[in-house]
Amino acid sequence: MQYALDRGTRILGLSLNDGTAVIELDSEGLDRIHGRPFSELAFWSLVFTMTEAPGIESVTLVKDGTPLAALGDPPFTLPTQASRSQARGCTHGRSTSSLIPMPESGSAASLPWRLG
């Protein structure tokens, strides 16, 4: 079994701004995302997990404080703010469950976190 995100990927930053979760992942974790459908799966998995939390409507991924324009190799073009409605049925009717504890709006979480 392969994971969309490497289990050692760290979340360096997480903030909540007007319903958008802004997430910064470590560069090494981002660099380990290769191929399709893994790039899309990694991204939309984050979007669906984060938007399950109350008050989060969209997600923005950033690197060094700048929104990511693409993810993976070959690159998958990212929307600046992604919501569930943009996923185009990628969950095939399945529900998701929140795996990441959410900070209160306007606050930051204790970081870095490790996935897995």
C-alpha positions as CSV (number, residue, x, y, z in Angstrom):
1,M,0.0,0.0,0.0
2,Q,1.2,3.5,-0.8
3,Y,0.2,6.7,0.9
4,A,-0.6,9.9,-1.0
5,L,1.7,11.8,1.4
6,D,4.9,10.3,2.8
7,R,4.2,9.4,6.5
8,G,7.2,11.5,7.5
9,T,5.8,14.7,6.0
10,R,5.7,17.5,8.6
11,I,3.2,20.3,8.9
12,L,5.3,23.4,9.6
13,G,2.5,25.9,9.7
14,L,-1.2,26.0,10.0
15,S,-3.4,29.0,10.3
16,L,-7.0,29.8,9.8
17,N,-8.0,33.0,7.9
18,D,-11.7,33.8,7.1
19,G,-12.6,30.1,6.6
20,T,-9.4,29.2,4.8
21,A,-6.9,26.8,6.3
22,V,-3.4,27.9,5.2
23,I,-1.0,24.9,5.5
24,E,2.7,24.8,5.1
25,L,4.3,21.4,4.6
26,D,8.0,20.7,4.8
27,S,9.9,20.9,1.5
28,E,11.1,17.3,1.8
29,G,7.6,16.0,2.1
30,L,6.5,18.0,-0.9
31,D,9.4,16.8,-3.0
32,R,8.4,13.2,-2.3
33,I,5.1,13.5,-4.1
34,H,5.5,12.0,-7.6
35,G,3.2,10.9,-10.3
36,R,-0.4,10.9,-11.0
37,P,-2.8,10.3,-9.4
38,F,-0.6,10.7,-6.2
39,S,-0.3,14.5,-6.6
40,E,-4.0,15.0,-6.9
41,L,-4.7,12.4,-4.2
42,A,-2.3,14.0,-1.7
43,F,-3.8,17.5,-2.3
44,W,-7.5,16.6,-2.3
45,S,-6.9,14.3,0.8
46,L,-5.7,17.4,2.7
47,V,-8.6,19.5,1.4
48,F,-11.2,17.0,2.4
49,T,-9.7,16.3,5.8
50,M,-9.3,20.0,6.7
51,T,-12.7,21.1,5.4
52,E,-14.4,18.5,7.6
53,A,-13.6,20.7,10.6
54,P,-16.2,23.3,11.5
55,G,-15.4,26.8,10.1
56,I,-13.0,25.6,7.4
57,E,-14.4,26.0,3.9
58,S,-11.2,26.0,1.8
59,V,-7.5,25.2,1.9
60,T,-4.4,26.9,0.6
61,L,-1.0,25.1,0.5
62,V,2.1,27.4,0.9
63,K,5.8,26.9,0.7
64,D,8.1,29.5,2.3
65,G,5.0,31.7,2.8
66,T,4.0,31.7,-0.9
67,P,0.9,29.8,-2.2
68,L,1.9,26.7,-4.2
69,A,1.0,26.9,-7.9
70,A,1.6,23.2,-8.6
71,L,2.4,20.0,-6.7
72,G,4.2,16.8,-7.6
73,D,6.1,15.6,-10.7
74,P,4.6,15.8,-13.2
75,P,3.1,18.9,-11.7
76,F,-0.6,19.1,-10.8
77,T,-1.8,22.7,-11.0
78,L,-3.4,23.8,-7.7
79,P,-6.2,26.3,-7.1
80,T,-5.1,29.1,-4.8
81,Q,-8.0,28.3,-2.5
82,A,-9.4,24.8,-2.8
83,S,-12.8,23.6,-1.6
84,R,-14.6,20.3,-1.7
85,S,-16.8,21.5,-4.6
86,Q,-13.7,21.8,-6.8
87,A,-12.6,18.1,-6.3
88,R,-14.7,16.9,-9.2
89,G,-15.9,13.7,-7.5
90,C,-12.5,12.5,-6.4
91,T,-13.9,10.7,-3.4
92,H,-16.4,8.7,-5.4
93,G,-19.1,9.1,-2.8
94,R,-16.9,8.1,0.2
95,S,-16.8,10.2,3.3
96,T,-13.6,11.3,5.0
97,S,-12.7,11.6,8.7
98,S,-10.7,14.3,10.3
99,L,-7.2,13.2,11.1
100,I,-5.7,16.5,12.2
101,P,-6.8,18.5,15.3
102,M,-7.8,22.1,14.3
103,P,-6.7,25.3,15.9
104,E,-9.3,27.9,16.8
105,S,-9.9,30.7,14.2
106,G,-7.1,33.2,14.3
107,S,-4.7,31.0,16.3
108,A,-1.8,28.7,15.4
109,A,-1.3,25.1,16.3
110,S,1.7,23.6,18.1
111,L,4.0,22.7,15.3
112,P,5.6,20.9,13.6
113,W,3.3,17.9,13.4
114,R,4.1,14.6,11.7
115,L,1.7,12.7,9.6
116,G,1.5,9.1,10.6
